[in-house]
Structures are given as C-alpha cells and as structure tokens.
Amino acid sequence: LRRVELDALAREMQVPRSRLVQVLQGEGLTPGENQETFVWVARVTPALLCCEGGLAVAGESGAVLAQDDRPIPGLFAAGEAAASSGSSWS
C-alpha cells in the first residue's frame, strides 16, 4: 500500500490521467483536474490457493475420519478444512 500522486500513477500505469479521473468519479470521488491529487494504491497479484492438508474425510459425505479410519459421529468437514487426496477440479 502506498500513497501516490495521480499524475505519477497515470504515467506508471501508462494511461491518460483523464481516464483515472473518470474511473475515480465513477466511484463517487472527485479528484481535481488541475491540482495535485493523491490516492492510495496497492498491487494485487492473483494466486492459486490450495489446501495441502486438513481433516481426513469419508468421500462425498464429508464425515471426518478418526485415526482408525472410522467416521466420527456427527463431525463433518468441508472446503479447505477437508484434506485433498490429489483430486482435481473440473
């Protein structure tokens, strides 16, 4: 997260300052056309997140398995709380 002047941001992003002003106005902000305007920016990097562990579950039911591979009555897990066994998403 950093504070940067709008003109410098436009140069860095290689877009016209007027386009940044248009986007900010669309968000209800009113940067001045002929004055210094500072904005807070952050670089957002997409990433694939996958759980490499978790609770052992019984197939599609999501029933959590004890160490002896028997389901624990009434205990279920889903999503990243459940261990993946190499399955792939379609």
Contacts in CASP RR format, 6 or more apart in sequence:
PFRMAT RR
TARGET T0000
AUTHOR 0000-0000-0000
METHOD contacts of the structure
MODEL  1
LRRVELDALAREMQVPRSRLVQVLQGEGLTPGENQETFVWVARVTPALLC
CEGGLAVAGESGAVLAQDDRPIPGLFAAGEAAASSGSSWS
1 40 0 8 1.000
1 41 0 8 1.000
1 42 0 8 1.000
2 40 0 8 1.000
2 41 0 8 1.000
2 42 0 8 1.000
3 38 0 8 1.000
3 39 0 8 1.000
3 40 0 8 1.000
4 12 0 8 1.000
4 38 0 8 1.000
4 39 0 8 1.000
4 40 0 8 1.000
4 41 0 8 1.000
5 36 0 8 1.000
5 37 0 8 1.000
5 38 0 8 1.000
6 17 0 8 1.000
6 20 0 8 1.000
6 21 0 8 1.000
6 31 0 8 1.000
6 36 0 8 1.000
6 37 0 8 1.000
6 38 0 8 1.000
6 39 0 8 1.000
7 17 0 8 1.000
7 36 0 8 1.000
9 20 0 8 1.000
9 39 0 8 1.000
9 41 0 8 1.000
10 16 0 8 1.000
10 17 0 8 1.000
10 19 0 8 1.000
10 20 0 8 1.000
13 20 0 8 1.000
20 31 0 8 1.000
21 31 0 8 1.000
21 32 0 8 1.000
21 33 0 8 1.000
24 30 0 8 1.000
24 31 0 8 1.000
24 39 0 8 1.000
25 31 0 8 1.000
31 37 0 8 1.000
31 39 0 8 1.000
50 84 0 8 1.000
51 79 0 8 1.000
51 80 0 8 1.000
51 81 0 8 1.000
51 82 0 8 1.000
51 83 0 8 1.000
51 84 0 8 1.000
52 84 0 8 1.000
53 83 0 8 1.000
53 84 0 8 1.000
54 77 0 8 1.000
54 80 0 8 1.000
54 81 0 8 1.000
54 82 0 8 1.000
54 83 0 8 1.000
55 64 0 8 1.000
55 65 0 8 1.000
55 77 0 8 1.000
55 81 0 8 1.000
55 82 0 8 1.000
55 83 0 8 1.000
56 64 0 8 1.000
56 65 0 8 1.000
56 69 0 8 1.000
56 83 0 8 1.000
57 63 0 8 1.000
57 64 0 8 1.000
57 65 0 8 1.000
57 76 0 8 1.000
57 77 0 8 1.000
57 82 0 8 1.000
57 83 0 8 1.000
58 64 0 8 1.000
58 65 0 8 1.000
58 71 0 8 1.000
61 71 0 8 1.000
61 76 0 8 1.000
62 76 0 8 1.000
62 77 0 8 1.000
62 78 0 8 1.000
62 82 0 8 1.000
63 71 0 8 1.000
63 72 0 8 1.000
63 74 0 8 1.000
63 75 0 8 1.000
63 76 0 8 1.000
64 71 0 8 1.000
64 72 0 8 1.000
64 75 0 8 1.000
64 76 0 8 1.000
64 77 0 8 1.000
65 71 0 8 1.000
65 72 0 8 1.000
66 72 0 8 1.000
END
